[in-house]
Every structure is written in structure tokens, then in C-alpha cells.
């Protein structure tokens, strides 16, 4: 889908909303006559807020508490933790989406894919930053993204412990938190030598070539910060940092964050300049000039 042909949220410009929710069933509770009815952009935003509220309520009782922990890694791969909180939150999210949008697809980190050939697909990471969650560090967040025809059109990152909610539709982005609500804008920074760079973990760059390219870029910036997960992208959208570079991401790690960063004026692509929606090697920058400079270093 060409973003220029659509209004925010993936709705056709000048036309009625295209997202359709399940209509109320007949009085006897049966589903035989159930149809669909349109949902406005405002209602869609409220629904995403409801998703964030419900997932936060499922997650917070586990934060800084004792809980079950499994390792998803196989065959000597690095530690890949999943908690009871991850699973509980995704169960809630899937149930709410399935009830409200039965025709939509869902791709989630913990329970896989359903109807991903649908026009609209929800992309979910109940806890992005599980390692931070386990360590009691509040740099994790719940990622709720929506794609239309494969293009990310809405994104939300919720940090319930801090009470912060970042939202975006590719054209606008906002933060709601304890200090109130405000518009997000990236900051101007064209020079790598003035930039603050973030990445979750330098060990993400598994191959020698990837690691060498990252080190070359890191060697040119003013300062680096590690361990920030999804929070780094939101701080980029808020104008606090300038560059995020990662590798080995899955779609559910990045889809929700793309509309937030782009809505704040930033740019998010793969290292080759293509779409970031499929995950992989990602570079996000608050200033398009900085993005171009980073790509030149990552693609010598």
C-alpha cells in the first residue's frame, strides 16, 4: 500500500473507515446473524488503549515478583527467556482482538501466527525486553502494532510500570504519561559525531561482518547506550537520542515502533534501505540526514 494514498491509520482518504469490528449479536446471544460495522479512527485508538490497559493488568503483578521462567533457545542458541507474564498478556490481547476483529490476522511472539494473509494483521510482543523485565528494569514494554496489506499503519508501546504510552500512525506520534500528553518530535542531528546511539546488545550482531560494521558506526558517534530494547525507539521519537541500530529482530520486535518513529519525523529501514517491517537488521534515525550517513557506514 502506498502510504500517500491513505489517511492515518490505513483508512482511505476521504472515505469511510475500512477497519470493521464485529457487530453485536442477536438478543439470544447466538452468532448466526452477526455482521460487521465500521470503526472510526478514534474508536480504533480507544480499542488499542483498551488492549494496552488489559495487557498491563496481566503483566504488572509479575514485575519485580517471583514467577515462572522458561528458555525458548534451542541447539546452543543464546538465552531466550519467556515468562508467565508474556503468555498471560498475549492470551488477553488475542482474545480481545479475536472478539472485536474476527477477520483480522494476528502474529504474536508467544503463540505464533493466525490468518496472516488477511488485509489487516495485528503484530504483538507482550513484553519486548524480557531480560530487562526479569532484572526488574523498566525499559521493557508491550508492543501492539497493526499492518494493512503488510504496511505498519498504527503502533503503540505501553510501559505500564512507568505509566507511559507512546502511539503513532506514521504521520503523528504522541506520548501520554504522568506529566500529561504531548506530541513527539525527533531532534535534528545530521552529524554522526554529535549523535547518541542505542542498541539492545552488541552481541545481536552475530556475524563478523555485522559486528565490524556496527563497531565502525559506533566508533563515529558521540555516545552509545545498551540494553534499551523498545524504549530506545520511543526515546528517539521523543528527541532524546538520535540513532538505533540492531540486528536479528523479528516482525513483532519492530512493527509497532515504525509508525511511532515515523510519526515523530524519524526514519526506520533495514540496513539496505528497504522496509523494516519484516525485522532483521534495522536502523532508525531521528534525522533523515543522519539515517543516510548511518547507511553509508553500514554498507561500505
Secondary structure, DSSP 8 states (H G I E B T S, - for coil): --GGGEETTTEETTS----EEE----TTS--TT--EEE--HHHHHHHHHHHHHHHHHHHHTTTTS---EEE---TT----EEEHHHHHHHHHHHHHHHHH-TTSEEEETTTEEE-TTSSEEEEEEEEE-HHHHHTT-TT-EEEEEEEETTEEEEEEEEETTTTEEEEE-SS-EEEEETTEEEE--------GGG-EEEES-GGG--SHHHHHHHHHHHTTSSEEEES-HHHHHHHHHTTS--EEEEEEE-HHHHHHHHHHHHHTT-EEEETTSS-STT-EEEEEESSHHHHHHHHHHHT-
